[in-house]
Amino acid sequence: MGARVEGNTRMKLLIITQVVDTEDPILGFFVRWIEEFAKHNERIEVICLKEGAHALPGNVRVHSLGKERGTARRIVYARRFLSLVWRLRGDYDAVFVHMNPEYVVLGGLFWRLRDKRTALWYTHKSVDTKLRVATFLSSIVFTASKESFRLPSKKVRVMGHGIDTNFFSLEPAMTRTTAVLSAGRLSPTKRHDLVIRAAEHFPNEVWIVGEGPEKLNLEQLAESLSLTGRVRFLGPQTQEGLREKYRAAGVFVHASETGSLDKVVLEALACGLPVITTSVALTGLPVTTVPAASGAIAREVMATRPADTRSLAAFVREYHSLQRLIPAIMDVMQTA
């Protein structure tokens, strides 16, 4: 059986995630999570699907499952994953799975039998059979907000988000524009269309950051409203590119219908960017909430004044910083 972890003993941790790549526009942030975990653990083993650019500390080893094509790739990935879980079994005391409950489904029973404490981080409204099984097999489930995990369970710990406030931070020397920024996957639930329609009623430039299946529809909408020159589709951004947009924009508009605490909102606030949102799930944050209507959004954009950037950034540091989150996660994993 694996060694039990008691008190504040530094652990050997297995982390499982999709991507380890600072250049990835969606998951590039997770490299900084691994760096922070490395500060609080003796050793880190990471299993991922894709390994790219990174400069992780010496106590971290990354194991990629490789790239496969064809219908049999899931079987190949599962076999490689289980082989690594077995081969590394003496090199980790506990397991942290990021956003992929299927890995808990695959390895959870083995980890239980080997007495490996298992934690799942999950922030999505979707609830399916995989999540139910993974929750049953996990020791703990971490999530960012109560709206981010919709399956009732006594194992759930609401922790807030983990925004690297050393990275997403104020840059006093940078001059802000009046641009309206909307960032996130280009999908129907993110409602970038509302931001584009609102642009009919204000003169500001609109920056749309992200990629996804709705891109063509959104481009056609902007063209139909004669906004092609003012609505700019900037595509997916690296973490550095996204931070530059947060620091340069005049206001961030969040019109998502997911009902969760989206981390783009917190990243924007950490960079001192005022936020207008249509989501009641963000009650309690230093944001301005408006009805989900283009006219209401436009009126608030026009009314936006320079914000107290230091207080916005301070809020994120206090309640949603990565530097606060990772030690809190480790405390729970050691004592739960």
N, C-alpha and C positions, 0 to 999 in steps of 0.2 A: 504494500500500500504506500501511496505517496506521503511525504511528510506534511503534517498539519502545520499551519501557520498561526502563530499566536502573537498577541501583543503588537509591538512595532518592529518585529523582525523584518529585515529587508528580504524581499521575495525574489524568486526566479519566476518570471512571468512569460507565458505564451500569449501573444497578441495575434489575432486573426482579422485580416481586413482585405478589401478588394485590391487596393492600389497603394504602392509606396513610391511616390513620384512627385517631387515638388512642382513639376511643370503641369501636372494634371489640373484642368480647369475646375473639376468638381471636387476631387478628393485630395488635392495637393496639400490642403491644410493638415491632413492627418500625419504627415511627417513630423510636424511640430508636436503633435500629441505623443508620438513615440519618443521624441527627444525629452519631453517632460516626464513621461513614464520612466525613462532611463535614469533620471535623477533620483528616483525614489525606489529603485529596485536594484538588486545585485546584478541581475542579468536579464536580458530580454531576447526571446526568440520570436520572430515575426514570420507568419505564413501569409502569403498574398497571391493573388492571381497575376498581378503585373508589377514588376519592379522597374523603376526608372531612375531619374536623377535624385540623389540624396547624399548627404554627408553625415550619417548618423554616428553617435558616440561609439567608442570601442567595446562597450558592453552590450551592443546590439548586433544580432545576426539576422539577416533577411533570407528567407527561403521562398523562391517563386515557384508556383505550380506550372509555369510555362504557358505557351500559347498553343492552342489546339484548334483545329477546324473540323467541321462536320458534325453530324448528329451524335456521334459517340463521345464528344468532348466531355460531357458531364460525367460519364463513367470514368474516363481517364483522369479528370480532375479529382473525383472522389477517391479513386485508388491511390493517387499520389498524395492526397491530403491525409488519408488514413495511414499511409506508410510513414509520413513525416510525424504524425501524432504519436505513432508507436516508437519510431526511431529516436525521437527527442524526449521520450517519456521521463527520463531521469534528469532532464535539463530544465524542467519547470515545475513549480509548486501549484500554480493556479493559472486560469485561462480567462482572457478578456476578448470577447468576440464583438466586433464593431459592425452593427447594422445588417448582419447576414445570419438570420436564425437557422438557415439550412446547415451551417457548420456545427451548430449545437445539436441539431438532429442527427448528424453523422457521428459526431464524437462524444456526445453528452453521456451516453451510457458507459462508455469506456472511462471517461473522466470521473464519473461517480464511483465506479468500481475501484479506480486507482486513488480515490480520495483527493481529487484535484478540484478545488473550489472554482466554480465556473460562473462568470458574469457576462451577461448580454447587454450591450448598449443598443437601444432601439428608439428611434424618433420618427414615427410614421403612423398615420391614422389607419393604415391597412391592418386587418386582423384575419389571418387564415390558419389553416391546419398546421403549417410549418411553425408559425409563431406560437400556437397553443402547445405543441410538442416541445419546442425549444424552451418555453417558459416553465413547463413541468420539469425538464431536465436541468435547468439552470439553478444555481444557488441563489443568485441575485439578478434582478433586471434593473438597469439604470436607464433613465430617460430624462429629457430636458425639462418637460413641463407635464402637468396632468393631462393636457390635451394631446401630448405626443405619444401616449401609449394607451390604447383604448380597451385593453384586455384586463379586467379586474384581477388583481393578484396581490397577496400579502408580501410577495417578493419584490415588488416595485419600489424603487427609491428615486424620487424626483430630485435632480441634482442641479438643474440649470444647464446652460450651454457652456462650452469650453472655447471661448474666444481668446486667441493669443493677443493680449492687450499690449505686449511689447512690440508686436508687428502691426496690428491694426491700432493705430494711435494718431494723435494730433500731429500735424506738421504746420506750425505757425507761419513758416516762410512761404507756404503755398497759397497762391491767390485763387479764391473760389470764383467760379462762373455762376450764371443763373440757371444752368442746365438742370433739368429734371431727370433723375436717374431711376431706372427700374431694372432690377437684376434678378435672375432666376431662370430655371428651365423654361423654354418657350413651349408651354403646354396650356391647354384650356383652363386648368384650375388656377394658374398663376395670374390670369386676367390682365396681361399686358395690354390687351385690347382697350380696357378702360382708361389706361394712361394715355394711349394714343388718341382715343376719342376726346379726352379732356384737353388735349393739345389744340383742339379747335378753338378753345376759349381762352388761351393765354399765348403770349408771344415767345415763350422760352423754348430753347432747343430741348429735345428729348433724347436721352441715351438709353438704348435697350441692350442690356448685357445678357448673353446666354445663347444657347442653341437648343433645338428641339423641333418636334413635328409641326408646330404652329407657325414656323418662321414665314413660310410663303403666304399664309393667310394674313399674318400681321403686316407683311410688306404690302400686300394688295389693299389692306384696309388703309394704311397710310397714304397710298397712292390715290385711292378713291376719295379721300378727304383733302387731297391736294397738300399733303404734309410731307411729301418725300424729302424735301430739302431740310426740314426741321427735325424729323424723326430719323435718328441714326441708329442702325443696327450694328453694334460693335462686335458681335460674335462672342464666343467663349473667351475668357480672360484668365491669365495666370493669376496667382495670388497677388503678385506685385502689381499687375495691371489693374486688378479689381481695387486694390488699396488706392491706387492713383486716382481712379474714378471717384471713390468715396471722398477723397480729399479735395477734388476739383469741382464736384457738383455743388449745386445750391440747395437742393432738397431731394430726399429719397421718397419715392412713392411705392408703397407696398399694398397691392390689391389682391393678394392671394386668397383663395377660398379654402385652403387646406385646413384652416382652423388650428394650426400649430404655431409654436414660437419659432419662426424661421430665423436661422442664424444670420442671414444677410442683413436683417434689421439691426441686430446687435453689432455686427461688423461696422455698419454705417454709423451707428451711435458712437462706437469706440473711436471713430475718426472724426467725431464732432459734427456729423451731418444730421440736420433735423429730419425727422421721419413723419410722413403722413401715411396713415394706414386705414384700411376699411375693415380690419379684423378686430372683433371684440375680444379675441383671445389674448390680445396684447395689452389689455387693461392692467394698469400698474406699472407700465413702462413709461419713460418720459417721451411719449409720442403723441401726435394729434390724431384722434379717431374721427373719421367722417363716414357718411353713408356710401355704399358701393354704387355710386353714380358718377358719371363723368363730370357733370356740372358741379357737384359737391367737391370733387377732387380739384377741379380747376379753381374754384373760389378760394380754397385753402392754399393752393400754390400761389395765387396772386397775393394772398395775405401774409405769406411767410416772411418773417423778418430774421435778421442775423441771430443765431442761437447762442446760448451760453455753452460753448463747446466743451469747456472744462467739466461742467456738471454732467453732460451727456457721457463723456468718456469715463468719468468717475463712477457713474452708475454701473457701467459694464464691468469695470475693474472690480467693483465690490461684489456683484452678484453673479457674473457670468464669465469670469476670466478663467483661462486654461490653467493659470498658475494657482488658482484656488481649487479648480475642479479635480485635477489629478490627485493631489494629496487627499482630498475628501473621498474619492473613489477608493484609494488604497486603504484608508482607514476603515471603510465599510467592508472591503474584501477581507481584511485581516480580522474583523470582529463579528461579522454577521453570522 
